[in-house]
């Protein structure tokens, strides 16, 4: 656990929080080199601590879980959008058109 804390600190200070180029012995180190070295160190640490399998499985399960959540909440989201559009129309005093009314009027004008 301490090794990943050290790697996190290295990523933070050497890559994310740096606003000037990295200088080592008066030589400017390119960001791509820093990124490559930190990536290699991270992958080696994952392999040596036997955490890589957990990360690999989690990387495959998260998109699946997100897809299931989106599939179940898709109806709720569309209801929220239509409700917010109705509120917008009411707050504008009926001057706002719904998307279907606007599309129908555009279709009549072009065709």
DSSP file (Angstrom, degrees, kcal/mol; ACC not computed):
  #  RESIDUE AA STRUCTURE BP1 BP2  ACC     N-H-->O    O-->H-N    N-H-->O    O-->H-N    TCO  KAPPA ALPHA  PHI   PSI    X-CA   Y-CA   Z-CA
    1    1 A X     >        0   0    0      0, 0.0     4,-1.6     0, 0.0     5,-0.1   0.000 360.0 360.0 360.0 -37.1    0.0    0.0    0.0
    2    2 A X  H  >  +     0   0    0      1,-0.2     4,-2.1     2,-0.2     5,-0.2   0.861 360.0  57.2 -67.1 -34.4    2.9    2.4    0.8
    3    3 A X  H  > S+     0   0    0      1,-0.2     4,-2.0     2,-0.2    -1,-0.2   0.886 106.8  47.9 -65.3 -36.9    4.4    1.8   -2.7
    4    4 A X  H  > S+     0   0    0      2,-0.2     4,-2.4     1,-0.2    -1,-0.2   0.822 108.6  54.7 -73.0 -29.2    1.2    2.9   -4.4
    5    5 A X  H  X S+     0   0    0     -4,-1.6     4,-2.2     2,-0.2    -2,-0.2   0.899 109.3  47.9 -65.5 -40.0    1.1    6.0   -2.2
    6    6 A X  H  X S+     0   0    0     -4,-2.1     4,-2.2     2,-0.2    -2,-0.2   0.887 111.9  49.4 -66.6 -39.0    4.6    6.8   -3.3
    7    7 A X  H  X S+     0   0    0     -4,-2.0     4,-2.6     2,-0.2    -2,-0.2   0.899 109.9  51.5 -67.2 -39.5    3.6    6.2   -7.0
    8    8 A X  H  X S+     0   0    0     -4,-2.4     4,-2.5     2,-0.2    -2,-0.2   0.915 110.4  48.6 -61.3 -42.9    0.5    8.5   -6.5
    9    9 A X  H  X S+     0   0    0     -4,-2.2     4,-2.8     2,-0.2     5,-0.3   0.895 110.5  51.5 -64.2 -39.5    2.8   11.2   -5.0
   10   10 A X  H  X S+     0   0    0     -4,-2.2     4,-2.7     2,-0.2     5,-0.4   0.927 110.8  47.5 -63.8 -44.4    5.2   10.8   -8.0
   11   11 A X  H  X>S+     0   0    0     -4,-2.6     5,-2.2     3,-0.2     4,-1.6   0.923 114.3  48.7 -59.8 -43.6    2.4   11.2  -10.5
   12   12 A X  I  <>S+     0   0    0     -4,-2.5     5,-3.2     3,-0.2     6,-0.2   0.961 121.0  31.4 -62.7 -52.7    1.1   14.2   -8.6
   13   13 A X  I  <5S+     0   0    0     -4,-2.8    -2,-0.2     1,-0.2    -1,-0.2   0.844 125.3  40.9 -80.0 -34.0    4.3   16.1   -8.3
   14   14 A X  I  <5S+     0   0    0     -4,-2.7    -1,-0.2    -5,-0.3    -3,-0.2   0.694 133.5   9.4 -89.6 -18.2    6.1   15.0  -11.5
   15   15 A X  I  <5S+     0   0    0     -4,-1.6     3,-0.2    -5,-0.4    -3,-0.2   0.724 126.9  35.6-126.6 -53.6    3.2   15.1  -13.9
   16   16 A X  I   <S+     0   0    0     -5,-2.2    -3,-0.2     1,-0.2    -4,-0.2   0.898 119.6  38.9 -80.8 -41.1   -0.1   16.7  -12.7
   17   17 A X  S   <S+     0   0    0     -5,-3.2     2,-0.4    -6,-0.3    -1,-0.2   0.391  90.8 104.6 -93.3   4.2    0.9   19.5  -10.4
   18   18 A X        +     0   0    0     -6,-0.2     4,-0.1    -3,-0.2    -4,-0.0  -0.725  35.6 172.6 -90.8 130.5    3.9   20.7  -12.5
   19   19 A X        +     0   0    0     -2,-0.4     2,-0.3     2,-0.1    -1,-0.1   0.479  66.7  57.3-111.7  -7.0    3.6   23.9  -14.5
   20   20 A X  S    S-     0   0    0      1,-0.1     3,-0.1     3,-0.0     0, 0.0  -0.853  98.6 -87.9-117.5 157.0    7.2   24.2  -15.6
   21   21 A X        -     0   0    0     -2,-0.3     2,-0.4     1,-0.1     9,-0.1  -0.300  48.2-105.1 -61.8 148.3    9.4   21.7  -17.5
   22   22 A X  E     -A   29   0A   0      7,-0.8     7,-3.2    -8,-0.1     2,-0.5  -0.615  34.9-158.8 -77.0 128.2   11.2   19.2  -15.4
   23   23 A X  E     +A   28   0A   0     -2,-0.4     2,-0.5     5,-0.2     5,-0.2  -0.947  13.5 178.0-113.2 125.0   14.9   19.9  -15.1
   24   24 A X  E >  S-A   27   0A   0      3,-2.6     3,-1.0    -2,-0.5    -2,-0.0  -0.974  78.3 -19.7-125.5 115.4   17.4   17.1  -14.1
   25   25 A X  T 3  S-     0   0    0     -2,-0.5    -1,-0.1     1,-0.3     3,-0.1   0.899 127.5 -53.2  53.9  45.5   21.1   18.2  -14.0
   26   26 A X  T 3  S+     0   0    0      1,-0.2     2,-0.5     0, 0.0    -1,-0.3   0.711 114.7 119.4  63.2  24.6   20.3   21.2  -16.2
   27   27 A X  E <   -A   24   0A   0     -3,-1.0    -3,-2.6     2,-0.0     2,-0.4  -0.983  64.1-129.8-119.1 128.0   18.6   19.0  -18.8
   28   28 A X  E     -A   23   0A   0     -2,-0.5     2,-0.5    -5,-0.2    -5,-0.2  -0.638  19.7-149.1 -78.2 126.2   14.9   19.6  -19.7
   29   29 A X  E     -A   22   0A   0     -7,-3.2    -7,-0.8    -2,-0.4    -1,-0.0  -0.856  16.9-124.2 -99.9 126.3   13.0   16.4  -19.6
   30   30 A X     >  -     0   0    0     -2,-0.5     4,-1.8     1,-0.1     3,-0.4  -0.314  15.6-122.3 -67.7 149.5   10.0   16.1  -21.9
   31   31 A X  H  > S+     0   0    0      1,-0.2     4,-2.8     2,-0.2     5,-0.2   0.823 111.2  60.1 -62.1 -31.9    6.6   15.4  -20.5
   32   32 A X  H  > S+     0   0    0      2,-0.2     4,-2.3     1,-0.2    -1,-0.2   0.871 104.6  48.9 -65.6 -35.5    6.2   12.3  -22.8
   33   33 A X  H  > S+     0   0    0     -3,-0.4     4,-2.7     2,-0.2     5,-0.2   0.918 111.9  48.2 -68.9 -43.0    9.3   10.8  -21.1
   34   34 A X  H  X S+     0   0    0     -4,-1.8     4,-2.6     2,-0.2     5,-0.2   0.925 112.8  49.4 -61.3 -44.5    8.0   11.5  -17.7
   35   35 A X  H  X S+     0   0    0     -4,-2.8     4,-2.1     1,-0.2    -2,-0.2   0.915 112.1  47.7 -61.2 -44.1    4.6   10.0  -18.7
   36   36 A X  H  X S+     0   0    0     -4,-2.3     4,-2.4     2,-0.2    -2,-0.2   0.929 113.6  46.8 -64.6 -45.5    6.3    6.9  -20.1
   37   37 A X  H  X S+     0   0    0     -4,-2.7     4,-2.5     1,-0.2    -2,-0.2   0.919 113.6  47.3 -64.6 -43.6    8.5    6.3  -17.0
   38   38 A X  H  X S+     0   0    0     -4,-2.6     4,-2.2    -5,-0.2    -1,-0.2   0.875 112.2  51.2 -66.2 -35.4    5.6    6.8  -14.6
   39   39 A X  H  X S+     0   0    0     -4,-2.1     4,-2.5    -5,-0.2    -2,-0.2   0.923 111.2  47.3 -66.0 -43.7    3.4    4.5  -16.6
   40   40 A X  H  X S+     0   0    0     -4,-2.4     4,-2.6     2,-0.2     5,-0.2   0.922 112.2  49.7 -63.0 -44.1    6.1    1.8  -16.6
   41   41 A X  H  X S+     0   0    0     -4,-2.5     4,-2.2     1,-0.2    -1,-0.2   0.903 111.8  49.2 -61.5 -41.1    6.7    2.2  -12.9
   42   42 A X  H  X S+     0   0    0     -4,-2.2     4,-2.2     2,-0.2    -2,-0.2   0.927 112.1  47.1 -65.2 -45.2    3.0    1.9  -12.2
   43   43 A X  H  X S+     0   0    0     -4,-2.5     4,-2.2     2,-0.2    -2,-0.2   0.909 112.2  50.1 -64.6 -41.9    2.5   -1.2  -14.4
   44   44 A X  H  X S+     0   0    0     -4,-2.6     4,-2.7     1,-0.2    -1,-0.2   0.910 110.8  49.8 -62.6 -41.8    5.6   -2.9  -12.8
   45   45 A X  H  X S+     0   0    0     -4,-2.2     4,-1.7    -5,-0.2     6,-0.3   0.893 109.9  51.1 -65.1 -38.5    4.2   -2.1   -9.3
   46   46 A X  H  <>S+     0   0    0     -4,-2.2     5,-1.8     2,-0.2     6,-1.4   0.906 114.0  44.1 -64.0 -40.7    0.8   -3.6  -10.3
   47   47 A X  H ><5S+     0   0    0     -4,-2.2     3,-1.1     1,-0.2    -2,-0.2   0.919 113.3  49.4 -70.9 -43.7    2.4   -6.8  -11.5
   48   48 A X  H 3<5S+     0   0    0     -4,-2.7    -1,-0.2     1,-0.2    -2,-0.2   0.789 113.3  46.1 -69.1 -27.1    4.8   -7.2   -8.6
   49   49 A X  T 3<5S-     0   0    0     -4,-1.7    -1,-0.2    -5,-0.2    -2,-0.2   0.344 108.3-121.7 -97.6   7.7    2.1   -6.7   -6.0
   50   50 A X  T < 5S+     0   0    0     -3,-1.1     4,-0.3    -4,-0.2    -3,-0.2   0.789  80.7 118.4  58.8  30.5   -0.4   -9.1   -7.7
   51   51 A X     >< +     0   0    0     -5,-1.8     4,-2.0    -6,-0.3     3,-0.4   0.577  46.5  88.6 -95.6 -14.0   -3.0   -6.3   -8.0
   52   52 A X  H  > S+     0   0    0     -6,-1.4     4,-2.5     1,-0.2     5,-0.2   0.824  83.8  53.8 -59.2 -35.6   -3.0   -6.4  -11.8
   53   53 A X  H  > S+     0   0    0      2,-0.2     4,-2.6     1,-0.2    -1,-0.2   0.910 108.5  49.4 -67.5 -40.7   -5.8   -9.0  -12.0
   54   54 A X  H  > S+     0   0    0     -3,-0.4     4,-2.3    -4,-0.3    -2,-0.2   0.916 113.1  47.2 -61.8 -42.8   -8.1   -7.0   -9.7
   55   55 A X  H  X S+     0   0    0     -4,-2.0     4,-2.3     2,-0.2    -2,-0.2   0.909 112.4  49.8 -65.8 -42.3   -7.5   -3.9  -11.9
   56   56 A X  H  X S+     0   0    0     -4,-2.5     4,-1.1     2,-0.2    -2,-0.2   0.923 112.8  45.6 -63.7 -45.6   -8.1   -5.8  -15.1
   57   57 A X  H  X S+     0   0    0     -4,-2.6     4,-1.8     1,-0.2     3,-0.5   0.914 114.0  49.3 -64.7 -42.9  -11.3   -7.4  -13.9
   58   58 A X  H  X S+     0   0    0     -4,-2.3     4,-2.2     1,-0.2    -2,-0.2   0.871 105.7  57.2 -64.9 -37.0  -12.5   -4.0  -12.5
   59   59 A X  H  X S+     0   0    0     -4,-2.3     4,-0.5     1,-0.2    -1,-0.2   0.784 112.5  42.0 -65.2 -26.3  -11.7   -2.3  -15.8
   60   60 A X  H  X S+     0   0    0     -4,-1.1     4,-0.7    -3,-0.5    -1,-0.2   0.758 115.0  49.3 -89.9 -27.0  -14.0   -4.7  -17.6
   61   61 A X  H  X S+     0   0    0     -4,-1.8     4,-2.7     2,-0.2     5,-0.2   0.824  98.9  65.3 -82.2 -31.7  -16.8   -4.7  -15.0
   62   62 A X  H  X S+     0   0    0     -4,-2.2     4,-2.7     1,-0.2     5,-0.2   0.928 102.5  46.2 -62.0 -47.7  -17.2   -0.9  -14.7
   63   63 A X  H  X S+     0   0    0     -4,-0.5     4,-2.2     1,-0.2    -1,-0.2   0.891 113.3  51.1 -62.8 -35.3  -18.4   -0.3  -18.2
   64   64 A X  H  X S+     0   0    0     -4,-0.7     4,-2.0     2,-0.2    -2,-0.2   0.934 111.7  46.7 -63.2 -46.0  -20.8   -3.2  -17.9
   65   65 A X  H  X S+     0   0    0     -4,-2.7     4,-2.3     1,-0.2    -2,-0.2   0.903 111.6  51.4 -62.8 -42.0  -22.2   -1.8  -14.7
   66   66 A X  H  X S+     0   0    0     -4,-2.7     4,-2.5     1,-0.2    -1,-0.2   0.890 108.1  52.4 -63.2 -39.2  -22.5    1.6  -16.2
   67   67 A X  H  X S+     0   0    0     -4,-2.2     4,-2.2    -5,-0.2    -1,-0.2   0.900 109.4  48.9 -63.5 -40.6  -24.4    0.3  -19.1
   68   68 A X  H  X S+     0   0    0     -4,-2.0     4,-1.9     2,-0.2    -2,-0.2   0.916 111.8  49.2 -64.9 -42.9  -26.9   -1.5  -16.9
   69   69 A X  H  X S+     0   0    0     -4,-2.3     4,-1.9     1,-0.2    -2,-0.2   0.919 112.3  47.8 -63.1 -43.8  -27.4    1.6  -14.8
   70   70 A X  H  X S+     0   0    0     -4,-2.5     4,-0.9     1,-0.2    -1,-0.2   0.892 108.8  54.9 -65.0 -39.0  -28.0    3.7  -17.9
   71   71 A X  H  < S+     0   0    0     -4,-2.2     4,-0.3     1,-0.2     3,-0.3   0.890 112.8  41.7 -62.7 -39.0  -30.4    1.1  -19.3
   72   72 A X  H  < S+     0   0    0     -4,-1.9     4,-0.3     1,-0.2     3,-0.3   0.797 119.0  44.0 -79.2 -27.9  -32.6    1.2  -16.2
   73   73 A X  H  X S+     0   0    0     -4,-1.9     4,-2.1    -5,-0.2    -1,-0.2   0.422  85.4  94.4 -97.1   2.0  -32.4    5.0  -15.8
   74   74 A X  H  X S+     0   0    0     -4,-0.9     4,-1.9    -3,-0.3    -1,-0.2   0.895  86.2  48.5 -62.9 -41.2  -33.0    6.0  -19.4
   75   75 A X  H  > S+     0   0    0     -4,-0.3     4,-1.8    -3,-0.3    -1,-0.2   0.891 110.7  51.1 -65.1 -39.4  -36.7    6.4  -19.0
   76   76 A X  H  > S+     0   0    0     -4,-0.3     4,-2.0     1,-0.2    -2,-0.2   0.879 108.5  51.9 -66.2 -37.1  -36.3    8.5  -15.9
   77   77 A X  H  X S+     0   0    0     -4,-2.1     4,-2.3     2,-0.2    -1,-0.2   0.916 108.4  49.8 -67.1 -42.9  -33.9   10.8  -17.7
   78   78 A X  H  X S+     0   0    0     -4,-1.9     4,-2.3     1,-0.2    -1,-0.2   0.874 109.9  52.2 -65.4 -34.8  -36.2   11.4  -20.6
   79   79 A X  H  X S+     0   0    0     -4,-1.8     4,-2.4     2,-0.2    -1,-0.2   0.907 109.1  50.1 -64.2 -40.6  -39.0   12.2  -18.2
   80   80 A X  H  X S+     0   0    0     -4,-2.0     4,-2.4     2,-0.2    -2,-0.2   0.898 110.2  50.2 -64.3 -39.5  -36.7   14.7  -16.4
   81   81 A X  H  X S+     0   0    0     -4,-2.3     4,-2.2     2,-0.2    -2,-0.2   0.932 112.0  46.2 -65.6 -45.1  -35.9   16.4  -19.7
   82   82 A X  H  X S+     0   0    0     -4,-2.3     4,-2.1     1,-0.2    -1,-0.2   0.887 112.6  51.3 -66.2 -37.0  -39.5   16.7  -20.8
   83   83 A X  H  X S+     0   0    0     -4,-2.4     4,-2.2     2,-0.2    -1,-0.2   0.914 110.2  48.5 -64.0 -42.0  -40.4   18.1  -17.4
   84   84 A X  H  X S+     0   0    0     -4,-2.4     4,-2.1     1,-0.2    -2,-0.2   0.868 110.1  52.0 -68.5 -34.2  -37.7   20.7  -17.5
   85   85 A X  H  X S+     0   0    0     -4,-2.2     4,-2.3     2,-0.2    -1,-0.2   0.893 109.3  50.0 -66.6 -38.6  -38.7   21.7  -21.0
   86   86 A X  H  X S+     0   0    0     -4,-2.1     4,-2.2     2,-0.2    -2,-0.2   0.902 110.9  49.3 -64.5 -41.0  -42.3   22.2  -19.8
   87   87 A X  H  X S+     0   0    0     -4,-2.2     4,-2.4     2,-0.2    -2,-0.2   0.886 109.8  52.0 -64.9 -38.1  -41.1   24.3  -16.9
   88   88 A X  H  X S+     0   0    0     -4,-2.1     4,-1.5     2,-0.2    -2,-0.2   0.923 109.9  48.4 -63.5 -44.1  -39.0   26.4  -19.3
   89   89 A X  H  <>S+     0   0    0     -4,-2.3     5,-2.8     1,-0.2     7,-0.4   0.896 112.7  48.3 -63.0 -40.0  -42.0   27.0  -21.5
   90   90 A X  H ><5S+     0   0    0     -4,-2.2     3,-1.2     1,-0.2    -1,-0.2   0.881 109.9  51.7 -67.9 -37.7  -44.2   27.9  -18.5
   91   91 A X  H 3<5S+     0   0    0     -4,-2.4    -1,-0.2     1,-0.3    -2,-0.2   0.770 107.4  53.3 -72.2 -23.7  -41.5   30.3  -17.2
   92   92 A X  T ><5S-     0   0    0     -4,-1.5     3,-0.7    -5,-0.2    -1,-0.3   0.318 120.6-108.0 -91.4   8.6  -41.3   32.0  -20.6
   93   93 A X  T < 5S-     0   0    0     -3,-1.2    -3,-0.2     1,-0.2    -2,-0.1   0.816  70.6 -56.7  73.6  30.5  -45.0   32.6  -20.6
   94   94 A X  T 3 <S+     0   0    0     -5,-2.8    -1,-0.2    -6,-0.2    -4,-0.1   0.560 110.2 117.4  79.1   7.8  -45.7   30.1  -23.3
   95   95 A X    <   +     0   0    0     -3,-0.7     2,-0.3    -6,-0.4    -2,-0.1   0.672  53.7  85.9 -81.3 -16.4  -43.3   31.7  -25.8
   96   96 A X  S    S-     0   0    0     -7,-0.4     2,-0.3    -8,-0.1    -4,-0.0  -0.662  70.7-141.8 -88.7 139.6  -41.1   28.7  -26.0
   97   97 A X        -     0   0    0     -2,-0.3     2,-0.1     1,-0.1    -2,-0.1  -0.668  19.1-115.0 -92.9 151.3  -41.8   25.9  -28.4
   98   98 A X     >  -     0   0    0     -2,-0.3     4,-2.5     1,-0.1     5,-0.2  -0.447  32.5-108.2 -75.9 163.4  -41.3   22.3  -27.6
   99   99 A X  H  > S+     0   0    0      1,-0.2     4,-2.4     2,-0.2     5,-0.2   0.877 120.1  51.1 -62.0 -38.2  -38.7   20.5  -29.7
  100  100 A X  H  > S+     0   0    0      2,-0.2     4,-2.3     1,-0.2    -1,-0.2   0.891 110.3  49.0 -68.9 -38.0  -41.3   18.5  -31.6
  101  101 A X  H  > S+     0   0    0      2,-0.2     4,-2.3     1,-0.2    -2,-0.2   0.913 112.4  48.5 -65.2 -41.6  -43.3   21.7  -32.5
  102  102 A X  H  X S+     0   0    0     -4,-2.5     4,-2.2     2,-0.2    -2,-0.2   0.919 112.1  48.7 -63.9 -42.7  -40.1   23.4  -33.6
  103  103 A X  H  X S+     0   0    0     -4,-2.4     4,-2.2     1,-0.2    -1,-0.2   0.898 111.0  50.5 -64.8 -40.1  -39.1   20.4  -35.8
  104  104 A X  H  X S+     0   0    0     -4,-2.3     4,-2.0     1,-0.2    -1,-0.2   0.908 110.8  48.6 -64.8 -41.3  -42.6   20.3  -37.3
  105  105 A X  H  X S+     0   0    0     -4,-2.3     4,-1.7     1,-0.2    -1,-0.2   0.878 111.9  49.2 -67.2 -36.8  -42.5   24.0  -38.2
  106  106 A X  H  X S+     0   0    0     -4,-2.2     4,-1.8     2,-0.2    -1,-0.2   0.879 109.8  51.9 -68.0 -37.4  -39.1   23.7  -39.7
  107  107 A X  H  X S+     0   0    0     -4,-2.2     4,-1.7     1,-0.2    -2,-0.2   0.882 109.1  50.1 -66.4 -38.3  -40.2   20.7  -41.8
  108  108 A X  H  < S+     0   0    0     -4,-2.0    -1,-0.2     1,-0.2    -2,-0.2   0.876 110.3  50.6 -67.0 -37.4  -43.2   22.6  -43.1
  109  109 A X  H  < S+     0   0    0     -4,-1.7    -2,-0.2     1,-0.2    -1,-0.2   0.871 116.8  39.0 -69.5 -36.6  -41.0   25.6  -44.1
  110  110 A X  H  <        0   0    0     -4,-1.8    -1,-0.2     1,-0.1    -2,-0.2   0.745 360.0 360.0 -86.2 -23.6  -38.6   23.4  -46.0
  111  111 A X     <        0   0    0     -4,-1.7    -2,-0.2    -5,-0.2    -3,-0.2   0.414 360.0 360.0-123.1 360.0  -41.0   21.0  -47.6
